[in-house]
Amino acid sequence: MNQSQTTNILVVGVGGQGVMTASEILSEAAISQGFDVKKTEVAGMSQRGGVVSSHVRFGTTVLSPEIPPGEADILVGFEAAEAMRWSHYLRQKNGASGGVAMINRLKLEPPIVSLGLFAYPDDPVAAVRARGLEVHDFDAGEIARELGDLRLVNTIMLGAISDNLPFPAVTLKECIVARFAAKKPELGELNAKAFELGKAAGKK
């Protein structure tokens, strides 16, 4: 991708996972590179574990904040079933190109499951692969636990997509580190480690 094209990133998960924070950081990084950025969110009971989605679009000129189905370049799935539910938004493969799904294997049943409105799939990651999409799945929670803080899942997921962006991965890393180092210097260092581990996980 280059700056004349529009990059479409869809971030999905459940409330409390950091979906909106991830989209904010992505937007900040894109703005720092001179892109026009549009962002929108839909939060259903986000403080109670409800489903959350955020559209981030950037390029030379972006007119609408919403990504049309079939046009997402990157799907960031903080939760496996939510990634599956939104997978039709990814661009299908056309030769060597196509959308990329980065999926945390975490399975959390949102309220729509307990209410009987949605049956949780047996293997949501396999279902996304069955659509012929490029999928990279890993346990972001386990990586975060090894680092001693589950809140790092957000940074791990951003690290995972960093090599698929139209600007250097270090740009995104610097935005993340600056954001958290402003609170505590040690948080900056910890998030830098989480970013690199996420970047490695996203390549597997």
Rosetta blueprint (number, residue, H / E / L):
1 M L
2 N L
3 Q L
4 S L
5 Q L
6 T L
7 T E
8 N E
9 I E
10 L E
11 V E
12 V E
13 G E
14 V E
15 G L
16 G L
17 Q L
18 G L
19 V H
20 M H
21 T H
22 A H
23 S H
24 E H
25 I H
26 L H
27 S H
28 E H
29 A H
30 A H
31 I H
32 S H
33 Q L
34 G L
35 F L
36 D E
37 V E
38 K E
39 K E
40 T E
41 E E
42 V E
43 A E
44 G L
45 M L
46 S H
47 Q H
48 R H
49 G L
50 G L
51 V E
52 V E
53 S E
54 S E
55 H E
56 V E
57 R E
58 F E
59 G E
60 T L
61 T L
62 V L
63 L L
64 S L
65 P L
66 E L
67 I L
68 P L
69 P L
70 G L
71 E L
72 A E
73 D L
74 I E
75 L E
76 V E
77 G E
78 F L
79 E L
80 A H
81 A H
82 E H
83 A H
84 M H
85 R H
86 W L
87 S H
88 H H
89 Y H
90 L E
91 R L
92 Q L
93 K L
94 N E
95 G L
96 A L
97 S E
98 G L
99 G L
100 V E
101 A E
102 M E
103 I E
104 N E
105 R L
106 L L
107 K L
108 L L
109 E L
110 P L
111 P H
112 I H
113 V H
114 S H
115 L L
116 G L
117 L L
118 F L
119 A L
120 Y L
121 P L
122 D L
123 D L
124 P H
125 V H
126 A H
127 A H
128 V H
129 R H
130 A L
131 R L
132 G L
133 L L
134 E E
135 V E
136 H E
137 D E
138 F E
139 D L
140 A H
141 G H
142 E H
143 I H
144 A H
145 R H
146 E H
147 L H
148 G L
149 D L
150 L H
151 R H
152 L H
153 V H
154 N H
155 T H
156 I H
157 M H
158 L H
159 G H
160 A H
161 I H
162 S H
163 D H
164 N H
165 L L
166 P L
167 F L
168 P L
169 A H
170 V H
171 T H
172 L H
173 K H
174 E H
175 C H
176 I H
177 V H
178 A H
179 R H
180 F H
181 A H
182 A L
183 K L
184 K L
185 P H
186 E H
187 L H
188 G H
189 E H
190 L H
191 N H
192 A H
193 K H
194 A H
195 F H
196 E H
197 L H
198 G H
199 K H
200 A H
201 A H
202 G H
203 K L
204 K L
